[in-house]
Structure formats: structure tokens, C-alpha cells
Amino acid sequence: MKIVTMTGKEFADAILSGDMNRRNLAIKTLYKSTSVRGAIYNWVKQYNLVKMTPEDVLQEGVILLDALVREGKFREESKPETFLLGICKNLIRDSRKKVDRIQLKETFTDSEMDSGETASDTMEMIELQAEEETRDQALRKAIAALTEGCREVLRLYYLEQKNMAQVAEDRGLANANQAKKAVDRCRQSLREKLGIAA
């Protein structure tokens, strides 16, 4: 079954709506995208990363995309999958700590995306400059600075796509409401570490 994708405007509206169900559904479409996962797995293998797994890259990329949407820095005419791939590619490249910084033009062809993608979905991505590189490093440090419990709660919820009842069961919490509070608290903790206003 083909996963329904969202336009950039639909994605941004869902993230900014304040409706947790809409927001979670929007994020879930990114996690379930075979084109996103396939590209990230290929890049991690190509760059022979040791310290970052494809799941790490995807999680950091989604968190960063979420922050960019909330900061009004996401161009709504771009597909969220395409924008996320640009972020993830830069996270991977930055993790290699390349000394020679180059300008990157990344074009995704129809064959690299789901069959429903068209040439209009291509993107030109300019590699992150010094300020953006610092932000990406701050994101990695902020995730590492979370408690182990918070990292696990966010992993279960975002990466494993478990519902609140399943998160509660896995974490030994009383009920789904307690899991929701834990996810909200951990997400807020991450935002505070990143210096992002609630």
C-alpha cells in the first residue's frame, strides 16, 4: 500500500496546528517514507559512518525539521521528505568532520523517490554554513544531554512509532496519559536545551 505524502503546506500546518494527532501523523509519514529511509541507509553505508546509525540520522533530521517549521524557516513549497533528506545529508556529511567545505547541489531524481514523485520535487540544497553547522552540533549535544529515560521515550515514540499505551507499557508507566506527559516533558526538555521557546 502506498503511503500518502503531504504537501509542504499541509505538513507545516499539521506541525503548527497544536493538534497532537495531526502533528504525530505528519511526522509518522516521514518515518514511514521508504524513499527517505532508503536514501539515509545508502548514505550511511556510503560514508561508512561508525558513530551514527540510520535511525540516529533520521531522528535528528526529523527533530531539526520540526524546529525549522516552528521557527518559520521551512519553505512550504518544498516537500517535507525532500527537505528532510537535505537535512539528513548534511548531518551525515557533518558527522564525517570534513575539513574542506564545499557547496553542495543535491538533486533527487524521480527514480530516487517514490513512484508518485515528479521532477518538480527536486531540490537544490546549499550546504549548511558556519551558523547552521553550529546549530546541528548543538542538536546532537542536546540529544546526548537528555536523560537516558528521555532518549528512550522519544525513541519509542518517534522512531518505533509506538502509541502512548505501548510507550507506557515499555517504560513501566501507569497509563497512556502518563506516557503522553513523559513524551511532552522530554520534548520540552530537548527544546529548552536547544534554546527554542515553547
C-alpha positions as a Markdown table, in Angstrom:
| # | Residue | x | y | z |
|---|---|---|---|---|
| 1 | Met | 0.0 | 0.0 | 0.0 |
| 2 | Lys | 1.4 | 3.4 | -1.0 |
| 3 | Ile | 1.9 | 5.8 | 1.9 |
| 4 | Val | 0.1 | 9.1 | 1.4 |
| 5 | Thr | 2.5 | 12.0 | 1.3 |
| 6 | Met | 1.8 | 15.6 | 2.4 |
| 7 | Thr | 2.5 | 18.8 | 0.7 |
| 8 | Gly | 4.8 | 21.3 | 2.4 |
| 9 | Lys | 1.9 | 23.5 | 3.4 |
| 10 | Glu | -0.1 | 20.5 | 4.8 |
| 11 | Phe | 3.0 | 19.4 | 6.8 |
| 12 | Ala | 3.7 | 22.8 | 8.2 |
| 13 | Asp | 0.0 | 23.3 | 9.1 |
| 14 | Ala | -0.1 | 20.0 | 10.9 |
| 15 | Ile | 3.1 | 20.7 | 12.9 |
| 16 | Leu | 1.9 | 24.2 | 13.9 |
| 17 | Ser | -1.8 | 23.2 | 14.5 |
| 18 | Gly | -1.4 | 22.4 | 18.2 |
| 19 | Asp | -3.3 | 19.1 | 17.5 |
| 20 | Met | -1.1 | 16.3 | 18.6 |
| 21 | Asn | -2.8 | 13.7 | 16.4 |
| 22 | Arg | -2.3 | 15.8 | 13.2 |
| 23 | Arg | 1.3 | 16.5 | 14.2 |
| 24 | Asn | 2.1 | 12.9 | 15.0 |
| 25 | Leu | 0.5 | 11.7 | 11.7 |
| 26 | Ala | 2.6 | 14.3 | 9.8 |
| 27 | Ile | 5.8 | 13.1 | 11.5 |
| 28 | Lys | 4.8 | 9.4 | 11.0 |
| 29 | Thr | 4.6 | 9.9 | 7.2 |
| 30 | Leu | 8.3 | 10.9 | 7.3 |
| 31 | Tyr | 9.3 | 7.9 | 9.3 |
| 32 | Lys | 7.3 | 5.6 | 7.0 |
| 33 | Ser | 8.7 | 7.0 | 3.8 |
| 34 | Thr | 10.6 | 4.3 | 2.0 |
| 35 | Ser | 12.4 | 6.8 | -0.1 |
| 36 | Val | 13.6 | 8.7 | 2.9 |
| 37 | Arg | 14.7 | 5.6 | 4.8 |
| 38 | Gly | 16.4 | 4.1 | 1.7 |
| 39 | Ala | 18.4 | 7.2 | 0.9 |
| 40 | Ile | 19.6 | 7.6 | 4.5 |
| 41 | Tyr | 20.6 | 3.9 | 4.7 |
| 42 | Asn | 22.5 | 4.3 | 1.4 |
| 43 | Trp | 24.3 | 7.4 | 2.6 |
| 44 | Val | 25.2 | 6.0 | 6.0 |
| 45 | Lys | 26.7 | 3.0 | 4.1 |
| 46 | Gln | 28.4 | 5.2 | 1.5 |
| 47 | Tyr | 30.0 | 7.4 | 4.2 |
| 48 | Asn | 30.9 | 4.4 | 6.3 |
| 49 | Leu | 29.6 | 6.0 | 9.5 |
| 50 | Val | 30.5 | 4.4 | 12.8 |
| 51 | Lys | 29.0 | 6.7 | 15.4 |
| 52 | Met | 25.7 | 7.4 | 13.7 |
| 53 | Thr | 23.1 | 4.8 | 12.7 |
| 54 | Pro | 20.5 | 5.5 | 10.0 |
| 55 | Glu | 17.9 | 5.7 | 12.9 |
| 56 | Asp | 20.1 | 8.3 | 14.6 |
| 57 | Val | 20.3 | 10.4 | 11.4 |
| 58 | Leu | 16.5 | 10.1 | 10.8 |
| 59 | Gln | 15.6 | 11.1 | 14.3 |
| 60 | Glu | 18.0 | 14.1 | 14.4 |
| 61 | Gly | 16.7 | 15.1 | 11.0 |
| 62 | Val | 13.1 | 15.0 | 12.0 |
| 63 | Ile | 13.7 | 16.9 | 15.2 |
| 64 | Leu | 15.6 | 19.5 | 13.3 |
| 65 | Leu | 12.9 | 19.8 | 10.6 |
| 66 | Asp | 10.3 | 20.2 | 13.4 |
| 67 | Ala | 12.3 | 23.0 | 14.9 |
| 68 | Leu | 12.7 | 24.7 | 11.5 |
| 69 | Val | 9.0 | 24.6 | 10.9 |
| 70 | Arg | 8.3 | 26.1 | 14.3 |
| 71 | Glu | 10.9 | 28.8 | 13.6 |
| 72 | Gly | 9.2 | 29.6 | 10.3 |
| 73 | Lys | 12.3 | 28.5 | 8.3 |
| 74 | Phe | 10.7 | 25.8 | 6.3 |
| 75 | Arg | 9.7 | 26.7 | 2.8 |
| 76 | Glu | 6.2 | 25.3 | 2.4 |
| 77 | Glu | 6.6 | 24.8 | -1.3 |
| 78 | Ser | 9.2 | 22.1 | -0.7 |
| 79 | Lys | 8.0 | 18.6 | 0.0 |
| 80 | Pro | 8.8 | 17.7 | 3.7 |
| 81 | Glu | 10.5 | 14.4 | 2.6 |
| 82 | Thr | 12.8 | 16.3 | 0.2 |
| 83 | Phe | 13.7 | 19.0 | 2.8 |
| 84 | Leu | 14.3 | 16.2 | 5.4 |
| 85 | Leu | 16.6 | 14.4 | 3.0 |
| 86 | Gly | 18.7 | 17.6 | 2.6 |
| 87 | Ile | 18.9 | 18.0 | 6.4 |
| 88 | Cys | 19.9 | 14.3 | 6.8 |
| 89 | Lys | 22.5 | 14.5 | 4.0 |
| 90 | Asn | 24.2 | 17.5 | 5.8 |
| 91 | Leu | 24.0 | 15.7 | 9.2 |
| 92 | Ile | 25.8 | 12.7 | 7.6 |
| 93 | Arg | 28.4 | 14.9 | 5.9 |
| 94 | Asp | 29.0 | 16.9 | 9.1 |
| 95 | Ser | 29.5 | 13.7 | 11.1 |
| 96 | Arg | 32.5 | 12.9 | 8.9 |
| 97 | Lys | 34.0 | 16.2 | 10.0 |
| 98 | Lys | 35.2 | 17.1 | 6.6 |
| 99 | Val | 37.7 | 19.9 | 6.6 |
| 100 | Asp | 37.1 | 21.1 | 3.0 |
| 101 | Arg | 33.6 | 22.5 | 3.0 |
| 102 | Ile | 32.1 | 22.6 | -0.5 |
| 103 | Gln | 28.9 | 23.9 | -2.0 |
| 104 | Leu | 26.6 | 21.0 | -2.4 |
| 105 | Lys | 23.9 | 20.8 | -5.1 |
| 106 | Glu | 21.7 | 17.8 | -4.4 |
| 107 | Thr | 19.2 | 16.8 | -6.9 |
| 108 | Phe | 16.8 | 13.9 | -6.3 |
| 109 | Thr | 15.5 | 12.3 | -9.4 |
| 110 | Asp | 12.2 | 10.6 | -9.9 |
| 111 | Ser | 13.8 | 7.2 | -9.6 |
| 112 | Glu | 15.2 | 8.0 | -6.2 |
| 113 | Met | 11.8 | 9.0 | -4.8 |
| 114 | Asp | 8.5 | 7.1 | -4.5 |
| 115 | Ser | 6.8 | 6.5 | -7.8 |
| 116 | Gly | 4.4 | 9.4 | -7.1 |
| 117 | Glu | 7.2 | 11.9 | -7.1 |
| 118 | Thr | 7.8 | 14.2 | -10.1 |
| 119 | Ala | 10.7 | 16.4 | -11.4 |
| 120 | Ser | 9.1 | 19.3 | -9.7 |
| 121 | Asp | 10.0 | 17.7 | -6.4 |
| 122 | Thr | 13.7 | 18.1 | -7.0 |
| 123 | Met | 15.6 | 20.4 | -4.7 |
| 124 | Glu | 18.8 | 22.4 | -4.7 |
| 125 | Met | 20.4 | 22.3 | -1.3 |
| 126 | Ile | 23.3 | 24.6 | -0.4 |
| 127 | Glu | 25.4 | 23.0 | 2.3 |
| 128 | Leu | 25.0 | 24.5 | 5.7 |
| 129 | Gln | 27.2 | 27.4 | 6.5 |
| 130 | Ala | 29.0 | 28.0 | 9.8 |
| 131 | Glu | 26.0 | 29.2 | 11.8 |
| 132 | Glu | 23.9 | 26.2 | 10.7 |
| 133 | Glu | 26.7 | 23.7 | 11.3 |
| 134 | Thr | 26.9 | 25.1 | 14.9 |
| 135 | Arg | 23.1 | 24.5 | 15.2 |
| 136 | Asp | 23.4 | 20.9 | 14.0 |
| 137 | Gln | 26.2 | 20.2 | 16.5 |
| 138 | Ala | 24.0 | 21.8 | 19.2 |
| 139 | Leu | 21.2 | 19.4 | 18.3 |
| 140 | Arg | 23.4 | 16.4 | 18.7 |
| 141 | Lys | 24.7 | 17.6 | 22.0 |
| 142 | Ala | 21.2 | 18.4 | 23.2 |
| 143 | Ile | 20.0 | 14.9 | 22.4 |
| 144 | Ala | 23.1 | 13.4 | 24.2 |
| 145 | Ala | 22.4 | 15.7 | 27.2 |
| 146 | Leu | 18.9 | 14.3 | 27.7 |
| 147 | Thr | 18.5 | 11.6 | 30.4 |
| 148 | Glu | 18.6 | 8.1 | 29.2 |
| 149 | Gly | 14.9 | 7.8 | 30.0 |
| 150 | Cys | 14.0 | 10.8 | 27.8 |
| 151 | Arg | 16.1 | 9.5 | 24.9 |
| 152 | Glu | 14.3 | 6.1 | 25.3 |
| 153 | Val | 10.8 | 7.7 | 25.5 |
| 154 | Leu | 11.5 | 9.8 | 22.4 |
| 155 | Arg | 13.0 | 6.8 | 20.5 |
| 156 | Leu | 10.0 | 4.6 | 21.3 |
| 157 | Tyr | 7.5 | 7.3 | 20.2 |
| 158 | Tyr | 9.2 | 8.8 | 17.2 |
| 159 | Leu | 11.4 | 6.0 | 15.8 |
| 160 | Glu | 9.5 | 2.9 | 16.7 |
| 161 | Gln | 6.2 | 4.8 | 16.2 |
| 162 | Lys | 4.6 | 3.3 | 19.3 |
| 163 | Asn | 1.4 | 4.8 | 20.6 |
| 164 | Met | 1.2 | 6.2 | 24.1 |
| 165 | Ala | -0.2 | 3.0 | 25.6 |
| 166 | Gln | 2.7 | 1.0 | 24.1 |
| 167 | Val | 5.2 | 3.6 | 25.3 |
| 168 | Ala | 3.6 | 3.4 | 28.8 |
| 169 | Glu | 3.9 | -0.4 | 28.8 |
| 170 | Asp | 7.6 | -0.4 | 27.6 |
| 171 | Arg | 8.6 | 2.2 | 30.1 |
| 172 | Gly | 6.6 | 0.8 | 33.0 |
| 173 | Leu | 4.3 | 3.8 | 33.3 |
| 174 | Ala | 0.8 | 3.6 | 34.7 |
| 175 | Asn | -1.1 | 4.5 | 31.6 |
| 176 | Ala | -1.1 | 6.3 | 28.2 |
| 177 | Asn | -1.7 | 9.6 | 29.9 |
| 178 | Gln | 1.5 | 9.2 | 31.9 |
| 179 | Ala | 3.4 | 8.3 | 28.7 |
| 180 | Lys | 2.0 | 11.4 | 26.9 |
| 181 | Lys | 3.2 | 13.6 | 29.8 |
| 182 | Ala | 6.6 | 11.9 | 29.6 |
| 183 | Val | 6.9 | 12.5 | 25.8 |
| 184 | Asp | 5.8 | 16.1 | 26.2 |
| 185 | Arg | 8.2 | 16.7 | 29.1 |
| 186 | Cys | 11.2 | 15.1 | 27.2 |
| 187 | Arg | 10.3 | 17.0 | 24.0 |
| 188 | Gln | 10.2 | 20.3 | 26.0 |
| 189 | Ser | 13.5 | 19.4 | 27.7 |
| 190 | Leu | 15.1 | 19.0 | 24.3 |
| 191 | Arg | 13.6 | 22.3 | 23.1 |
| 192 | Glu | 15.0 | 24.0 | 26.2 |
| 193 | Lys | 18.4 | 22.6 | 25.7 |
| 194 | Leu | 18.2 | 23.9 | 22.1 |
| 195 | Gly | 17.1 | 27.3 | 23.4 |
| 196 | Ile | 13.8 | 27.1 | 21.5 |
| 197 | Ala | 10.8 | 28.9 | 23.1 |
| 198 | Ala | 7.8 | 26.8 | 23.8 |
